[in-house]
């Protein structure tokens, strides 16, 4: 049930960002009036303004507009239609999403980030989404899920049975923030051990002796990771789990190299109340029984008689 850095709809959002930015950048080409235009003259020359030249070849604003529409127009139109029909159906069914539900979902999506600020910065950098745009996206997602499961009932007994059968899904998530030093021989490992025993700062030793190009310059900092991170070798995570904050492991031999791990910080995901956890499971089970969300949107479109000529 733990979903770290959930980035649903990435491709669609990226396409949307590309289209919007492109239209904003070149909006003046399509809307700016021509001061020299005579009465009755069309705006054809203005709309076909040259915006790039490659040798004898020119690219006009019309060329750009046509390429944008061909490549991204259909995707953008689909998003606009889905946004409208989901909200129309929600209003017709008396179904709404409260702000508290949106904030709860956003908090869930922030799991695995160092802070709320880092989360929103990442959404802006990776997806081009402002907090308000993200909030709108979350609203549509939650409303669509409510519409999909509104006729599905999951009993408390079913929820309890599922939780009992899948205890591994509900344990608290433990996360580590680690530093590492990587060396290539026992002699080098002995030198690292000697430096650390003298009280030399771990980050300083990492910068001077570590062979890992990715982490060496920042003092061996690996950042935050879950205790079962699939991209980190199991012996390193196991060693980290046995350390207290600030402690350094003994050298760990792995693939012909020797690793030193320092546990900078440890944190555990806040415990969710039993009622909140049960409701989350109930929703997940209902969604599994519901038709795929694409089919739900399709049926809503049919109900509202959507036609698209593009």
N, C-alpha and C positions, 0 to 999 in steps of 0.2 A: 504493500500500500504506500510505500515511500517513493515519491517521485522527485528526484533532484534535478533542478534546472530544467523544468518542463518548458519546452519551446514548441508547443504545437502550432501548426500553421506557418512554419518558417518560410517555406517557398512562396506561399501566397502573399505573405506580408512583404517580403522582399520585392516581389513583383509590383505590389501596390506602391511601395516607396519609390521604386524606379519611375513608375508612370507619373506619380504626383510631382516628384522633383523635376522631371523632364518638362512637364507642362508648365510648372511654375517658372522655370528658367527661360522658357521660350514663349511665355504668354504674350509678351509685348509684340511678338511677330504676328500673332493671330488677332490681336485686338486693337493695336495702335492705329488710329486713322491717318490717312495720307493727306497732309496739308495741301499738296499740289493737285489733288484729285479734282477733276472737273465734275460738275453736276451730271448725274446719270452714269458716271464711269464706275465700273465694278472695282472691287478691291483685289482682283486677281493678281496683279503685279506685286502688291504689298504682301499678300499671303505667300507668294512664291519667292520671297526674299532669299538671296544667297547667304548661307550661314557658314559654309566651308568651301575651300577651294583646294584641289589636289591636282597640280599641273593644269591641264585643260579641263579637268572634270570639276563640276560644281555640285554641291548638295544644297538644296533649298529647304526652307521651313516646311514646305508641303511634303517633301521627301521624308523628313524626320517625322512629321505627324502620321504619315501613312505607315512607316515602319513601326512606330509606337503602337498604333491601333492594331496592326497585324500581329505583333508579337505579344502585346500585353492587354489589348483592349477587351478581349473576351474574358480574360481572368478578372479584370477590374469590374466589368459589368456584372459578372456572376456574383462577386462579393457585394456589390451594391444591391443587387436583387435579393440575395440571401439576407442581408442586413434588414431590408424593409419587410420581407415576408415573415421573418421570425418575429419581429416586433408587432406586426399586424396580427399574427396568430396569437401571440401572447396576450394582446389586448382583448381579442375576441374571446379567449378562454378565461380571462380574468387572472392570468398568470403573470407574475412580476418577479423581479430580482431585487432584493433589498441591498442597500449600500453596504450593510454589515456582511452580507454574503460575498460581495465583491472583494471587500477588504480581507476577508478570511481566505479567499482563493489566492489573492495576491501574496498574502503571508505564506501560504503553502508553496507558492512558486519561488519564494525567496530563500527556501531551504537550500543550503549548500553555498550561499553567498556570505561574505564576511559581514555585510551590512545591507540595510535597505537602500542606502545611497549607491553602493556598488551594483546592486541588482538593477536599479533604474538606469545607471550609466551603461551597464552591459546591454540592456534592452535598446538603448539609444544607439550605441555603437554597432551592435550586431544586426538589429532589425530596423533601425531608424524609427523606433516607436517612442513617442512622448508618453509620460504617465497618463495623460487623458486618453490618448489613442489606445493604450494598453487596457485601461479601464473599460473603454467601449467594447474592445475585443472580448474581454472577460465577461462582460454583461451578456453579449450575444451568445457566447459559449454556454454559460450557465442557464440562460433562458431556453436555448435549444434542448439542453439535457432535461430540463423540467418538462418541456413539452413531450419529449420522447418517452418519459417514464410516468406520465400523469395517470395512466390507467393500470399501472403495474403495482401490485402489493407484495411486499416482502415482510413476512412475520418476524417478530422478535426471536422466535424459536429458530427460524432459519438463519438469522444473523448470528445468534449464539453458537449454533452448530458449526457455521463456517469459521468463526473465530477460534473455536476449540480445535478444529481440524487443521488450521493454518497458523499456529502460534508464532512461527518465524516471521510472519508478515507484520506483527504488531509489537515486536520488541523495540525499545528505544534505540535510536540511531546514535552511535558513538562516533565522534569525529576527532581527528588528530591534526595538529599543525606541526609539521616536522622540518628539521634541517638535516642535511646529510653531507658526509665527506666520503668520497670514493677514491681509493688508491689501488695501485696495481700489484703490490707485493707485500709479503710479511714485514720486510724491512721498513717499507714506507708506513705500514700500519703501526709498527713499533714507534716510529717518529711522531706520528699523530698522537698516539697514546701518551708519549712523553710530554708533548706540548700541552695536551689537555690536563695532565696531572700537575703541571706547573701553574695551572690557572689561566693559560692563554685562552682568549675568547674563541668560542667554537666558530663563529663567523669568520674571524681572522684566519684561523687555521684552514678553513674551507677555501677561502680566497687564495691562500698561498699554496695549498697542497692538493686540493681536490682535482680529480681528472674529469669531472662532469662539466662539460662546457655550458650546459643549460643553467645550472644552479650555482656555479662557482662564483660568479661576479656578485651575486646577491647573498653571499654568505651561506650558500647551500640550502636556501629556503625552498621547500617543496610546496608550501601553501597548505590549505586545508584539504583533507581527504577523509573519506569514510573508512571505517575499520575493515571493510571488505572490498575496498577499491580494486576493481579488476585490472587496473593499469599499473599497480604497484606490486612488486614481488611479495608473496605471502610471508616469507621469513622476516622481511622488514616490518610488515604490519604486525606480525606476531610479537616481534621485539618491542615495537612501539607500545603495544597493549600492556606490556609488563613494566613500562617505565612510569615514574612519577614526573610531574611537570618539572622541567629543568634538568632532568637526568639524561645521561648519554649512555648508549649501549656499548657493550664490548664489540670488537670488530666482528662483523658477520661476513663469512666467506660466501660469495655467490658468483657463479660463472667466471671464476678465475680472478675476481676482484674482491676487495675488502671494503665493507661499508660501516660507517659509524652513523648512528641515528640519534638525534637529540629531539626530545619531546618539548616543544615550545609551549603549546597549549593543548588542552583537552576540553571538549564540550559535548554535552549530551542534548539531543533534541528534547525540547520541553514536552513533558508528558501530557497527553491529551486525556481529557476526562472520559470516563467509560461511556457516558451518554453521547458525547461528541464522536467518539470512535465508532460506536454502534451505528450512529446515523450515517457516517461516512461509508461504512461497510454496506449498510442498507442501500445507499445510493449506487454504489459500485455494483452490487448484485442486480439491482433493477436495470442498470444500463446494459449489463450482460444479457438480460432477457429481452431488452428492447430491440427493435430493428436498428440496423446501422444508421448513424446520424445522417449519412448521405441520402438514405431512403426516406428518412423523416423529412428532410428539406425538400426532396422531390415531391412528396405527397402534399406538403404545404404549398408548394408552387402550383401544383395542379388545382388545389382548392381555390387559390386566389387567382386562377386563370392567367398565369404569367406567360407572356409571349415575348420572344426576343427575335428581332429581325437582323441583328448584327452578326 
